[in-house]
Amino acid sequence: MSYGGGGNSYNYRDNARLQEQCLAKQQAIEDSTTESLRLVQESLNTGAATAEELHRQGEQIDRTHEKLVDINNKVKQSEHHVRGMKSMFGAMMNKFRGPPKQTTPPPAKIETVPTTNTRPPPSGGSSSAYKEPERHHLDTDRTHDNLVQIGVGVRGLKEMARSMGAELDRQNAKLGDVQTEADKANLGVGKVNKDMQKILNS
């Protein structure tokens, strides 16, 4: 009887030790998913700030392009008046041709980058703010919720990256238009200045 009782005591201690090990592994998994979720949230916040700055940069490029188009329109008007000043023939040609047509820059299509609601919602559908999980044992639901939120966050990062990539492509193309308009403005202003010098020196 004594031997049997000792065996039962041994089995009890062995089972308790195994359960303790399982609890420790479960806690490690939960801590790992919680840390991963925190990193995903930090990435979403950083991406949102980057997207906002990228949007402001795009608006600035668009304004620069519009100003250069306006400058070139004014340069065309100046060339028109200079031709009229050069000779009577030039004035007659101006009347025949009429004033030059002004160009209007097409409306900029800024890629909208999602910046709101960057925090992945809990899987239960609650809109409450994210809170650090409390310590507990064998709470597989918490680990599952962390994994679901990580998945939502990763999908949000993927969509954010796609939108920012499209906006960067648009801005690169617009920068090419800005360079073209700047070159036209430099050539036009130089030609007007040269023609004016000829008129003043004649």
C-alpha positions in Angstrom: 0.0 0.0 0.0 2.8 2.3 0.8 4.5 1.7 -2.5 1.2 2.3 -4.4 0.7 5.6 -2.6 4.2 6.7 -3.5 3.5 6.0 -7.2 0.3 8.0 -7.2 2.2 10.9 -5.6 4.9 10.6 -8.3 2.3 10.7 -11.1 0.6 13.7 -9.6 3.9 15.6 -9.4 4.7 14.6 -13.0 1.3 15.8 -14.3 1.6 19.0 -12.5 5.0 19.6 -14.0 3.8 18.9 -17.5 0.9 21.2 -17.0 3.2 23.9 -15.7 5.4 23.5 -18.8 2.3 23.8 -21.1 1.2 27.0 -19.3 4.7 28.5 -19.7 4.7 27.7 -23.4 1.2 29.1 -23.9 2.3 32.3 -22.0 5.3 32.5 -24.3 3.2 32.2 -27.4 0.8 34.8 -26.1 3.6 37.2 -25.2 5.1 36.7 -28.7 1.8 37.5 -30.5 1.2 40.5 -28.2 4.7 41.9 -29.1 4.1 41.2 -32.8 0.8 43.0 -32.6 2.5 46.0 -31.0 5.1 46.1 -33.8 2.4 45.9 -36.5 0.6 48.8 -34.8 3.8 50.9 -34.7 4.3 50.1 -38.5 0.7 51.3 -39.2 1.3 54.5 -37.3 4.5 55.2 -39.1 2.9 54.4 -42.5 0.1 56.7 -41.7 2.5 59.6 -41.0 4.5 58.8 -44.1 1.3 58.8 -46.2 0.3 62.2 -44.9 3.7 63.7 -45.7 3.6 62.1 -49.1 0.2 63.7 -49.7 1.5 67.1 -48.8 4.5 66.6 -51.1 2.2 65.7 -54.0 0.1 68.9 -53.4 3.2 71.0 -53.4 4.4 69.4 -56.7 1.0 70.1 -58.3 1.0 73.7 -57.2 4.5 74.2 -58.7 3.3 72.7 -62.0 0.3 75.0 -62.1 2.5 78.1 -61.4 4.9 77.1 -64.2 2.0 76.6 -66.6 0.7 80.1 -65.7 4.2 81.6 -66.2 4.4 80.0 -69.7 1.0 81.4 -70.5 2.3 84.9 -69.5 5.5 84.4 -71.6 3.3 83.6 -74.6 1.4 86.8 -74.1 4.7 88.7 -73.8 6.0 87.1 -77.0 2.7 88.2 -78.7 3.2 91.8 -77.6 6.9 91.8 -78.5 6.0 90.7 -82.0 3.6 93.6 -82.3 6.3 96.0 -81.2 8.9 94.8 -83.7 7.1 96.1 -86.8 3.8 96.9 -88.3 3.9 93.7 -90.1 4.2 91.9 -86.8 1.1 93.8 -85.5 -0.9 92.7 -88.6 0.2 89.1 -88.2 -0.9 89.3 -84.5 -4.4 90.5 -85.6 -4.6 87.8 -88.2 -3.6 85.1 -85.8 -5.4 86.4 -82.7 -4.1 86.0 -79.2 -2.4 82.7 -78.3 -4.4 80.0 -76.7 -3.7 79.5 -73.1 -3.2 76.0 -71.7 -4.8 74.8 -68.6 -3.1 72.1 -66.5 -5.3 69.0 -66.1 -6.6 68.5 -62.6 -4.3 66.5 -60.5 -5.4 63.1 -59.4 -3.8 62.5 -56.1 -3.8 58.9 -55.0 -5.7 58.7 -51.8 -3.6 56.8 -49.2 -5.6 55.3 -46.3 -4.5 56.9 -43.1 -7.5 56.6 -40.8 -8.6 53.7 -38.7 -5.1 52.2 -38.8 -5.5 50.3 -35.6 -6.7 46.8 -36.4 -10.0 46.1 -34.7 -10.5 43.2 -32.3 -11.9 40.1 -34.0 -15.1 40.4 -31.9 -16.1 43.5 -33.8 -15.7 45.9 -30.9 -14.7 49.5 -31.7 -13.1 50.1 -28.3 -9.4 51.1 -28.2 -6.8 48.4 -28.1 -5.6 47.5 -24.6 -2.7 45.5 -23.4 -3.8 41.9 -22.6 -4.0 41.0 -18.9 -1.9 38.1 -17.5 -3.8 34.8 -17.5 -3.2 31.1 -18.1 -4.2 29.1 -21.1 -6.3 31.8 -22.6 -6.3 30.6 -26.2 -8.9 33.1 -27.1 -6.5 36.0 -26.4 -3.8 34.5 -28.6 -6.4 33.9 -31.3 -7.5 37.5 -31.1 -3.9 38.7 -31.3 -3.4 36.6 -34.5 -6.6 37.9 -36.1 -5.6 41.5 -35.3 -2.1 40.9 -36.7 -3.7 39.6 -39.9 -5.9 42.7 -40.2 -2.9 45.0 -39.6 -0.7 43.2 -42.2 -3.4 43.6 -44.8 -3.7 47.3 -43.9 0.1 47.7 -44.3 -0.1 46.0 -47.7 -2.9 48.3 -48.9 -1.1 51.3 -47.6 2.1 50.3 -49.4 0.2 49.8 -52.7 -1.5 53.3 -52.4 1.8 55.0 -51.5 3.5 53.3 -54.5 0.8 54.6 -56.8 1.1 58.1 -55.5 4.9 58.0 -55.9 4.5 56.9 -59.5 2.1 59.8 -60.1 4.5 62.3 -58.5 7.4 61.0 -60.5 5.4 61.6 -63.7 4.3 65.0 -62.5 7.9 66.0 -61.8 8.7 65.2 -65.4 5.9 67.6 -66.4 7.4 70.2 -64.0 10.8 69.9 -65.6 9.3 70.3 -69.1 7.4 73.4 -68.1 10.5 74.9 -66.4 12.5 74.3 -69.6 9.8 76.0 -71.7 9.7 79.0 -69.3 13.5 79.4 -69.4 13.6 79.3 -73.2 10.6 81.6 -73.5 11.9 84.2 -71.1 15.3 84.1 -72.8 13.7 84.7 -76.2 11.6 87.6 -74.9 14.6 89.3 -73.3 16.7 88.9 -76.5 13.9 90.4 -78.7 13.5 93.3 -76.3 17.2 94.0 -76.4 17.0 94.1 -80.2 14.1 96.5 -80.1 15.8 98.8 -77.5 19.1 98.8 -79.5 17.5 99.4 -82.9 
